[in-house]
Amino acid sequence: LPALLSRGGNRTLRVAIVDGSSDSLGADVEASLAQQKLSRDTNSVPRYELHRVRANAAGIARVRDSLVAHTGISREHDPQALDGVLVLSDTTLVTGKLQYLGSNTSAFEAMGQLEGAVSRVLATTRLERAGVNPAVMMGAMTPAEMQTVKVSDGKATGESGFASFIIAYIMGFILYLAMIIYGQQTLTSVIEEKTSRIMEVLMSSLRPFQMLLGKVLGVGATGLLQLSIWGGTIFLVTSRHARIAHAIGVSADAMQQFPIPSMAPDLLAGSLVYFVLGFLLYGALYAAIGSMYNTVQEAQQVSMFVNMAIVIGFFTLFAVMKDPTGSLAVTASMIPFVSPFVMPARWSLTAVPHSELAVSLVLSVLALLAVTWVAGRIYRTGVLMYGKKPSLMEAMRWIKAK
């Protein structure tokens, strides 16, 4: 979504070319830019509305400044308004350096398209002047097109590297989003019960640890159900595409090209297991923090550190995607606070040894037990404490208290 939004809306740009070259370079650049369209459709509108102004070496700066004065202004206020000014000089062909002054310089895609079009003109002109046929040279320089295929356990899976990347990123992002949303919901729910004094009524029938576990499991089950629906939908769409296509009257070939990478059943199950372990761990922390404070604003000051741990876990994904079998990826998949994000991503990118998977699960369970024990000690005292905010030392005394 950020990549799509960064492209912005396509529209024709009004660009002035200050031609300070003593040859036909300016005219060639203008002709090349005039052929650019907003889409691949030959009937599409031009990408640029061009106006070329000749200038000698001494007058380039004066002409440029006069045109820049019309740049970045609404066309309603100035009919001669420009989006940008492209400056060419006699040294452009030799050095490849040129200047663009405009109000849209932060639009990296538009700048890349403009730079690419000018680069092709420079390359063609240099080849012609060197006595080389540009068409032959461009044909010889056709780039390679490499197909990437994922290998697992020494066998080609038929999946592309891009598909593996997409599924790893989607799983990591969904886990990140779910933990943030449902974790904050756990924290808010505890504070609401505490401030409304419902907690005191519940304490007469339940032990604090039971209340903590029930709160985390209840909210976690909601998140798990939602993730199961999403993951199950992806699994059905990718594995039963022929039946779904027949049911909705679409050809099987069209359904095969549906842009969702396939998700194996074991990967789906493993992702849900790690979501449960990760959410129980972070949910216990959120619940413990909620029990210590009387308002959401006070609790958010401390929950920020839990949020940062989740963010670090999510961004570790990018290192894993670069090298899923490297030491960093293996180490991160063993750290309980990070493994809910890293291990499913590694699983989707490469074959994870069963020994590493077992160690990761055992460490996650042990960390969950330890965090739940600490959170339960804080929770049993915090839910009945009102008034001033407790300090870190006070929370430590709650943990040590028998």
C-alpha positions in Angstrom: 0.0 0.0 0.0 2.8 2.5 0.8 4.4 1.7 -2.6 1.2 2.2 -4.4 0.4 5.5 -2.6 3.9 6.8 -3.2 3.2 6.7 -6.9 0.5 9.3 -6.6 -1.9 10.2 -9.3 -0.8 10.0 -12.9 -1.1 13.3 -14.7 0.6 15.2 -17.5 3.6 17.2 -16.2 4.4 20.6 -17.7 8.2 20.7 -18.1 10.3 23.4 -19.6 13.7 22.4 -21.1 16.5 24.9 -21.0 18.6 23.8 -23.9 22.1 25.1 -23.4 23.7 22.6 -25.7 25.4 23.7 -29.0 24.2 20.6 -30.9 20.9 18.7 -31.2 20.9 17.2 -27.7 18.1 19.4 -26.5 15.9 18.5 -29.5 16.6 14.8 -29.1 15.7 14.9 -25.4 12.5 16.8 -26.2 11.5 14.2 -28.9 12.2 11.3 -26.5 10.1 12.8 -23.7 7.3 13.7 -26.1 6.9 10.0 -26.9 6.4 9.1 -23.2 2.8 8.1 -22.3 1.1 7.8 -18.9 0.3 4.1 -19.7 1.3 1.5 -22.2 -1.8 2.2 -24.3 -0.7 3.9 -27.5 -3.8 6.2 -27.2 -2.9 7.3 -23.7 -2.3 11.0 -23.0 1.3 12.2 -23.1 3.3 12.1 -19.8 4.9 15.5 -20.5 3.8 18.8 -21.9 7.1 20.3 -23.1 8.4 23.7 -23.8 12.0 24.0 -25.0 13.9 27.3 -24.6 17.4 27.8 -26.3 20.1 29.5 -24.2 23.8 30.1 -24.6 26.3 29.2 -22.0 26.2 32.7 -20.5 22.5 32.9 -20.4 21.5 29.5 -19.0 21.2 30.8 -15.4 19.1 33.8 -16.4 16.7 31.6 -18.5 16.5 29.0 -15.8 15.6 31.4 -13.1 13.0 33.1 -15.2 11.3 29.7 -15.7 11.7 28.6 -12.1 9.7 31.6 -11.1 6.7 29.9 -12.7 7.3 26.6 -11.0 5.4 25.3 -8.0 2.5 27.7 -8.6 -1.2 26.7 -9.1 -2.3 27.0 -12.8 -5.3 28.8 -11.6 -3.1 31.7 -10.4 -0.5 31.4 -13.2 -1.5 30.1 -16.7 2.2 29.6 -17.5 2.8 27.5 -14.3 5.3 24.7 -14.6 5.9 21.4 -12.7 9.6 21.5 -13.4 12.5 22.9 -15.4 15.1 20.6 -17.0 18.5 22.2 -17.6 20.9 20.8 -20.3 24.3 22.1 -21.0 27.2 21.4 -23.4 28.8 19.2 -20.8 25.7 17.0 -20.3 26.6 14.6 -23.1 30.1 14.0 -21.8 29.5 14.0 -18.0 25.9 12.8 -18.0 25.0 15.5 -15.5 21.9 17.6 -15.8 19.7 19.5 -13.4 15.9 19.4 -12.7 14.2 22.0 -10.6 10.6 21.2 -9.8 7.9 21.0 -7.2 7.6 17.2 -7.6 11.2 16.1 -6.9 10.1 13.9 -4.0 8.1 11.8 -6.4 10.9 9.2 -6.9 9.1 7.2 -9.6 8.4 10.3 -11.7 12.1 11.4 -11.3 13.3 7.9 -12.2 11.2 7.9 -15.4 12.5 11.3 -16.4 16.1 10.3 -15.7 15.7 7.1 -17.6 14.3 8.8 -20.7 17.2 11.3 -20.7 19.7 8.5 -20.1 18.5 6.6 -23.2 18.9 9.7 -25.3 22.5 10.2 -24.1 23.4 6.6 -24.7 22.0 6.7 -28.2 23.7 9.9 -29.1 27.1 8.7 -27.8 26.8 5.5 -29.8 25.9 7.3 -33.0 28.9 9.6 -32.6 31.1 6.7 -32.0 30.0 5.1 -35.2 28.0 2.3 -33.6 24.5 1.4 -34.6 22.4 2.1 -31.5 19.7 -0.5 -32.4 22.4 -3.2 -32.5 24.0 -2.1 -29.3 20.7 -1.9 -27.4 19.8 -5.3 -28.6 23.1 -6.7 -27.3 22.5 -5.0 -24.0 19.1 -6.6 -23.4 19.2 -7.5 -19.7 18.9 -11.1 -18.4 15.6 -12.2 -16.9 16.2 -14.7 -14.1 13.5 -16.9 -12.8 13.8 -17.7 -9.1 12.5 -21.0 -7.8 12.4 -22.0 -4.1 14.2 -25.1 -3.0 13.2 -27.0 0.1 14.9 -30.2 1.4 17.0 -30.5 -1.8 13.9 -30.4 -4.0 12.5 -27.6 -6.2 9.1 -26.6 -4.9 8.0 -24.7 -8.1 7.3 -21.6 -6.0 9.0 -18.3 -7.0 11.3 -16.4 -4.7 8.9 -13.4 -4.9 6.0 -15.6 -3.8 8.0 -16.8 -0.8 8.9 -13.2 0.1 5.2 -12.1 -0.1 3.9 -14.8 2.1 6.6 -14.2 4.7 6.0 -10.5 4.8 2.2 -10.9 5.0 2.4 -13.4 7.8 4.8 -11.2 9.8 2.7 -8.1 9.2 -0.5 -9.8 10.3 1.1 -11.2 13.4 2.5 -7.7 14.2 -0.8 -6.1 13.7 -2.8 -8.7 15.7 -0.4 -8.5 18.7 -0.5 -4.7 18.8 -4.3 -4.6 18.5 -5.3 -7.5 20.7 -2.5 -6.7 23.2 -3.8 -3.2 23.7 -7.3 -4.6 24.0 -6.2 -6.8 26.8 -4.6 -3.8 28.6 -7.6 -1.6 28.2 -10.0 -4.4 29.3 -8.1 -4.9 32.6 -8.0 -1.2 33.3 -11.8 -0.9 32.7 -12.6 -3.7 35.1 -10.2 -2.3 37.7 -11.6 1.3 37.6 -15.2 0.1 37.6 -14.5 -2.1 40.7 -15.8 -5.2 38.9 -12.4 -6.7 39.6 -13.2 -6.7 43.4 -16.3 -8.8 42.8 -14.4 -11.2 40.6 -11.7 -11.6 43.2 -14.2 -13.1 45.6 -14.7 -16.1 43.3 -11.5 -16.4 41.3 -7.8 -16.4 42.1 -5.8 -13.6 40.4 -3.9 -16.0 38.2 -7.1 -17.5 36.9 -8.4 -14.0 36.1 -5.1 -13.1 34.3 -5.2 -16.4 32.3 -8.8 -16.0 31.4 -8.4 -12.5 30.2 -5.4 -13.3 28.0 -7.0 -16.6 26.6 -10.3 -14.9 25.9 -8.8 -12.0 23.8 -6.2 -14.4 22.3 -8.9 -16.8 21.2 -10.6 -14.0 19.3 -7.4 -13.1 17.5 -6.7 -16.8 16.8 -10.1 -17.2 15.3 -9.7 -14.2 13.0 -6.2 -15.3 11.9 -7.6 -18.8 11.3 -10.3 -17.4 9.0 -7.8 -15.4 7.1 -5.3 -18.2 6.8 -7.9 -20.7 6.0 -9.3 -18.5 3.2 -5.8 -18.1 1.7 -5.3 -21.9 1.9 -8.6 -22.7 0.2 -8.2 -20.1 -2.5 -4.7 -21.3 -3.5 -5.3 -25.1 -3.0 -8.9 -25.4 -4.3 -8.7 -22.9 -7.1 -10.2 -25.2 -9.7 -13.4 -25.9 -7.7 -13.8 -22.3 -6.6 -13.3 -21.2 -10.3 -16.0 -23.6 -11.4 -18.4 -22.5 -8.6 -18.1 -18.8 -9.5 -18.0 -19.3 -13.3 -14.3 -18.3 -13.8 -11.8 -20.3 -15.9 -9.3 -22.4 -13.9 -6.4 -20.7 -15.7 -7.6 -17.3 -14.5 -7.9 -18.5 -11.0 -4.4 -20.0 -11.1 -3.1 -16.5 -11.7 -4.8 -15.1 -8.6 -2.0 -13.0 -6.9 -1.9 -14.9 -3.6 1.0 -17.3 -3.1 0.2 -20.8 -2.0 0.3 -21.7 1.7 1.1 -25.2 2.8 -1.1 -26.7 5.6 1.9 -27.3 7.9 3.0 -23.6 7.5 -0.5 -22.5 8.3 -0.6 -24.6 11.4 2.9 -23.6 12.5 2.0 -19.9 12.1 -1.1 -20.3 14.3 1.0 -22.1 17.0 3.5 -19.3 17.1 0.8 -16.7 17.1 -0.7 -18.4 20.2 2.7 -18.6 22.0 3.6 -15.0 21.0 0.2 -13.6 22.0 0.1 -15.4 25.4 3.6 -14.1 26.2 2.9 -10.5 25.2 -0.7 -10.6 26.4 0.4 -11.5 29.9 2.7 -8.5 29.9 -0.1 -6.2 28.7 -2.4 -7.6 31.4 0.2 -7.1 34.1 0.8 -3.5 33.0 -2.9 -2.8 32.9 -3.3 -4.0 36.4 -0.7 -1.6 37.7 -2.4 1.6 36.5 -5.7 3.4 36.8 -5.9 5.0 33.4 -5.0 4.0 29.9 -2.8 7.1 29.5 -0.7 6.0 32.5 -0.4 2.4 31.2 0.6 3.5 27.7 3.8 5.1 29.0 5.0 1.7 30.1 3.3 -0.5 27.4 5.4 1.5 24.9 8.4 -0.8 25.8 6.3 -3.9 25.0 5.3 -2.3 21.7 8.9 -1.6 20.9 9.8 -5.3 21.4 7.0 -6.2 19.0 8.3 -3.7 16.4 11.8 -5.0 16.7 10.5 -8.5 16.1 8.7 -7.4 13.0 11.7 -5.6 11.5 13.9 -8.6 12.2 11.9 -10.2 9.4 13.8 -8.2 6.8 17.1 -9.7 7.9 15.6 -13.1 7.8 14.3 -12.6 4.2 17.8 -11.6 3.1 19.4 -14.8 4.5 16.9 -17.3 6.1 19.7 -19.8 6.9 22.2 -17.3 8.3 23.3 -17.0 11.9 21.2 -14.0 12.5 18.0 -15.7 11.3 18.8 -18.9 13.3 19.6 -17.0 16.5 16.5 -14.7 16.2 14.2 -17.7 15.7 15.4 -19.0 19.1 14.6 -15.8 21.0 11.1 -16.2 22.4 10.2 -12.5 22.1 11.2 -12.5 18.4 10.6 -16.1 17.3 6.8 -15.6 16.7 7.7 -13.4 13.8 10.9 -14.9 12.6 10.2 -18.7 12.7 7.1 -18.6 10.5 8.9 -16.4 8.0 11.9 -18.8 7.9 9.5 -21.7 7.5 8.0 -20.1 4.4 11.4 -19.2 2.9 13.4 -22.4 3.5 13.3 -25.8 5.2 13.8 -25.4 8.9 15.5 -28.4 10.6 13.3 -30.2 13.1 15.9 -29.8 15.8 15.8 -26.0 15.5 12.0 -26.0 15.4 11.9 -28.1 18.6 14.4 -25.9 20.4 12.5 -22.8 19.4 9.2 -24.2 20.6 10.7 -25.4 23.9 12.3 -22.0 24.6 9.1 -20.2 23.7 7.1 -22.3 26.1 9.6 -21.8 28.9 9.7 -18.1 28.4 5.9 -18.1 28.4 5.8 -19.9 31.7 8.3 -17.5 33.2 6.6 -14.3 31.9 3.2 -15.6 33.0 4.5 -16.3 36.5 6.0 -12.8 36.8 2.9 -11.2 35.3 0.6 -13.2 37.7 2.6 -11.9 40.8 2.2 -8.3 39.6 -1.4 -8.9 38.6 -2.5 -10.2 42.0 -1.4 -7.1 43.8 -1.9 -4.5 41.1 -5.6 -5.1 40.5 -6.4 -4.0 44.0 -4.0 -1.0 44.1 -5.5 2.4 43.5 -4.1 5.9 43.8 -0.6 6.9 42.8 1.3 5.1 40.1 3.6 2.3 41.4 7.3 2.6 40.8 9.5 -0.1 39.4 10.8 -0.9 42.8 7.3 -1.4 44.1 6.5 -3.8 41.2 9.6 -5.7 42.1 8.4 -6.0 45.7 5.1 -7.4 44.4 6.9 -10.1 42.5 9.0 -11.1 45.5 6.0 -11.0 48.0 4.7 -14.4 49.1 
